[in-house]
């Protein structure tokens, strides 16, 4: 039921691998490490002030220590 979407498969794969590698590194000192990947479709989402009729949401969830507060607001911006 998910509609076809156009995106750069290599860029999405590289970004996802980077986030997963970061999660793996952060979990090295965690007891019972866990990583979960969730995907879903979002409709009518605004990103950086631009409205998109259809987007894919990919979430990587782990039980590591989290991102330092000092870089949280800028970590995913170029």
Secondary structure, DSSP 8 states (H G I E B T S, - for coil): --------HHHHHHHHHHHHHHHHHHGGGSTT--EEEEEEEEEEEEETTEEEEEEEEEEEEE-S----TTTTTTTT--
